[in-house]
């Protein structure tokens, strides 16, 4: 099934036209023709069967082929707090967070984060990650696209720990319980949870102390030291397998 992200008002309308950028994949890659079926989704749980009504050089017109259907939210809303990694690794992390069912992504700038962003650069990165998230949702069949926050400092993100509690944070300190052991201590699935991953080089001791003081639960991922993006994916998979 071909899938296309469409904002809610147009998805619920009697028909819509996709602009040049929105139509590019359908026209150039998938080579749609009138009559082809397309599943529209708005990233907020609504999907709707559509049909290609017309195709021009730079636009695709779509018409309803059925009624909208609302998909439920994930059973546990998982927030991924992740220190921004360099190059395209953050794009990869966002993509995998969508595929593993994260509901929110909070990009974090910690003391040892290599990437540095001013306000404008942070806005541009956020818009890029939103596009990556929508594309990942299109490919994996997700009805919900995680909300991506503007990049925050480690201290500012610590202030969000309480609202996403319980939040588990990867820690390299000795005698830290394993992630699976920490999850086993919860008798029931919570309505929300968080997974906090540090940068290459890990958190500073002060940063980790502040996160723990804010309510984060330190956990270990085993005997190996994982790359930041690997740790993000590992934690989401383990937490999701138990609580999603």
C-alpha positions as CSV (number, residue, x, y, z in Angstrom):
1,X,0.0,0.0,0.0
2,X,1.3,3.4,-0.9
3,X,1.3,5.8,2.0
4,X,1.4,9.6,2.2
5,X,1.6,12.0,5.1
6,X,-1.2,14.7,4.8
7,X,-2.1,17.3,7.4
8,X,-5.4,16.7,9.1
9,X,-7.6,19.3,7.5
10,X,-6.7,18.1,4.0
11,X,-6.9,14.5,5.0
12,X,-10.5,15.0,6.2
13,X,-11.5,17.1,3.2
14,X,-13.4,15.9,0.1
15,X,-10.1,16.0,-1.9
16,X,-6.7,17.5,-1.8
17,X,-3.8,18.4,-4.1
18,X,-0.2,17.6,-3.1
19,X,2.4,20.3,-4.0
20,X,5.7,19.7,-5.8
21,X,7.7,18.6,-2.7
22,X,4.9,16.3,-1.4
23,X,4.3,14.8,-4.8
24,X,7.9,14.1,-5.7
25,X,8.1,10.6,-4.2
26,X,4.7,9.6,-5.7
27,X,5.5,10.9,-9.1
28,X,9.3,10.2,-9.6
29,X,9.8,7.1,-7.5
30,X,6.5,5.3,-7.3
31,X,5.2,6.6,-10.7
32,X,1.5,6.7,-9.6
33,X,-1.3,6.9,-12.1
34,X,-4.9,7.8,-11.8
35,X,-6.9,5.2,-9.9
36,X,-3.9,4.0,-7.7
37,X,-4.8,3.5,-4.0
38,X,-3.0,5.6,-1.4
39,X,-3.3,5.5,2.4
40,X,-3.2,9.0,3.8
41,X,-2.1,9.5,7.4
42,X,-1.8,12.7,9.5
43,X,0.7,11.5,12.1
44,X,-1.9,12.0,14.9
45,X,-3.7,8.7,14.6
46,X,-6.0,9.3,11.6
47,X,-5.7,7.2,8.4
48,X,-7.9,7.3,5.4
49,X,-8.0,5.4,2.1
50,X,-7.5,7.7,-0.9
51,X,-7.3,7.3,-4.6
52,X,-5.2,9.2,-7.1
53,X,-7.5,11.4,-9.1
54,X,-5.0,13.1,-11.4
55,X,-1.3,13.4,-11.9
56,X,0.5,16.4,-13.5
57,X,4.2,17.2,-13.9
58,X,4.5,18.5,-10.3
59,X,1.2,17.8,-8.5
60,X,-0.9,14.8,-7.5
61,X,-4.6,15.2,-6.8
62,X,-6.2,12.8,-4.4
63,X,-9.8,12.0,-3.6
64,X,-11.4,10.0,-0.8
65,X,-11.9,6.3,-1.3
66,X,-13.3,5.6,2.2
67,X,-13.9,7.0,5.6
68,X,-11.3,8.2,8.1
69,X,-10.3,5.7,10.8
70,X,-8.7,6.7,14.1
71,X,-5.9,4.5,15.4
72,X,-5.4,4.4,19.2
73,X,-2.3,6.0,20.8
74,X,0.5,3.6,21.9
75,X,-0.3,1.8,25.2
76,X,2.7,3.5,26.8
77,X,3.8,6.9,25.6
78,X,7.6,6.7,25.5
79,X,9.8,9.8,25.4
80,X,13.3,9.4,24.0
81,X,15.7,11.9,25.6
82,X,18.8,11.7,23.4
83,X,21.9,13.7,23.2
84,X,22.4,14.9,19.7
85,X,25.0,12.8,17.8
86,X,27.1,14.2,14.9
87,X,26.7,13.7,11.2
88,X,23.7,11.7,10.0
89,X,23.6,9.5,13.2
90,X,20.8,11.7,14.7
91,X,18.7,11.2,11.6
92,X,19.2,7.5,12.0
93,X,18.2,7.7,15.7
94,X,15.0,9.6,14.8
95,X,14.1,7.0,12.1
96,X,14.6,4.1,14.5
97,X,12.7,5.8,17.3
98,X,9.7,6.1,15.0
99,X,10.0,2.4,14.0
100,X,10.2,1.3,17.6
101,X,7.1,3.3,18.7
102,X,8.5,6.4,20.5
103,X,5.8,9.1,21.1
104,X,8.2,12.0,21.7
105,X,11.8,12.8,21.0
106,X,13.7,15.4,23.1
107,X,17.1,16.3,21.5
108,X,19.6,17.2,24.2
109,X,22.8,19.3,24.2
110,X,25.0,18.1,27.1
111,X,28.5,19.2,28.1
112,X,30.1,16.4,26.1
113,X,27.9,16.7,23.0
114,X,30.1,17.4,20.0
115,X,27.3,19.1,18.1
116,X,26.6,22.8,19.0
117,X,23.5,24.6,17.8
118,X,22.3,28.2,18.1
119,X,18.5,28.9,18.1
120,X,18.2,29.1,14.3
121,X,20.2,26.0,13.7
122,X,18.2,24.2,16.3
123,X,15.0,25.2,14.5
124,X,16.4,24.0,11.2
125,X,17.5,20.7,12.7
126,X,14.1,20.2,14.3
127,X,12.3,20.7,11.0
128,X,14.7,18.2,9.4
129,X,14.1,15.6,12.1
130,X,10.3,16.1,11.7
131,X,10.7,15.3,8.0
132,X,12.8,12.2,8.8
133,X,10.1,11.1,11.3
134,X,7.3,11.5,8.8
135,X,9.2,9.6,6.2
136,X,10.0,6.8,8.7
137,X,6.3,6.6,9.6
138,X,5.3,6.4,6.0
139,X,7.6,3.5,5.4
140,X,6.9,1.5,8.5
141,X,3.1,1.9,8.5
142,X,2.9,4.0,11.7
143,X,-0.3,6.1,12.3
144,X,1.4,8.2,14.9
145,X,4.5,10.4,14.4
146,X,6.4,11.3,17.5
147,X,6.5,14.9,18.6
148,X,10.0,16.3,18.3
149,X,10.9,19.1,20.7
150,X,13.4,21.9,20.1
151,X,16.9,21.0,21.3
152,X,17.4,21.5,25.1
153,X,20.3,21.7,27.4
154,X,20.8,18.8,29.8
155,X,19.6,20.9,32.7
156,X,16.4,22.0,30.8
157,X,15.7,18.4,29.8
158,X,16.1,17.3,33.4
159,X,13.1,19.5,34.2
160,X,11.0,17.3,31.9
161,X,11.9,14.1,33.7
162,X,9.1,14.3,36.3
163,X,6.4,14.8,33.6
164,X,7.6,11.7,31.7
165,X,8.2,9.5,34.7
166,X,9.3,6.8,35.1
167,X,12.4,7.8,33.1
168,X,15.3,5.4,32.9
169,X,18.8,6.7,32.1
170,X,21.7,4.8,30.7
171,X,24.6,5.0,33.2
172,X,28.2,3.6,33.1
173,X,28.6,3.8,36.9
174,X,29.6,0.5,38.7
175,X,27.0,-1.5,40.4
176,X,24.2,0.0,38.4
177,X,21.2,-2.5,37.9
178,X,20.5,-3.7,34.4
179,X,17.7,-2.2,32.4
180,X,15.7,-5.5,32.4
181,X,16.0,-5.7,36.2
182,X,14.7,-2.1,36.6
183,X,11.7,-2.9,34.3
184,X,10.9,-6.0,36.2
185,X,10.4,-3.9,39.4
186,X,7.3,-2.3,37.9
187,X,4.3,-4.6,38.5
188,X,2.2,-2.9,35.8
189,X,2.7,-1.1,32.5
190,X,2.8,2.7,33.1
191,X,0.9,5.1,30.8
192,X,4.1,6.8,30.0
193,X,7.9,6.4,30.3
194,X,11.2,7.9,29.2
195,X,14.5,6.7,28.1
196,X,17.5,9.0,28.5
197,X,20.7,8.4,26.5
198,X,23.9,10.4,26.9
199,X,26.5,11.5,24.3
200,X,29.7,9.9,23.2
201,X,31.9,10.1,26.3
202,X,28.8,9.8,28.5
203,X,27.3,12.4,30.8
204,X,29.5,14.3,33.2
205,X,29.1,13.1,36.8
206,X,27.3,16.3,37.7
207,X,24.8,15.9,34.8
208,X,24.0,12.3,35.8
209,X,23.6,13.4,39.4
210,X,21.1,16.1,38.4
211,X,19.1,13.7,36.3
212,X,18.9,11.2,39.1
213,X,18.0,14.0,41.5
214,X,15.2,14.9,39.1
215,X,13.8,11.3,39.3
216,X,15.6,9.4,36.6
217,X,16.4,5.8,37.3
218,X,20.0,4.8,36.4
219,X,20.4,1.5,34.5
220,X,23.1,-0.4,32.8
221,X,22.9,-2.1,29.4
222,X,25.4,-4.9,30.0
223,X,29.1,-5.4,29.8
224,X,29.7,-3.6,26.5
225,X,29.9,0.2,26.0
226,X,27.5,1.0,23.2
227,X,27.6,3.9,20.8
228,X,25.1,6.6,21.7
229,X,22.7,5.8,18.8
230,X,22.9,2.0,19.5
231,X,22.1,2.6,23.2
232,X,19.1,4.7,22.1
233,X,17.7,1.9,19.9
234,X,18.6,-0.8,22.4
235,X,16.7,0.9,25.2
236,X,13.6,1.6,23.1
237,X,13.5,-2.0,21.9
238,X,13.7,-3.4,25.5
239,X,11.3,-0.9,27.0
240,X,8.9,-1.2,24.1
241,X,8.9,-5.0,24.1
242,X,7.7,-4.9,27.7
243,X,5.4,-1.8,27.8
244,X,4.1,-1.1,24.2
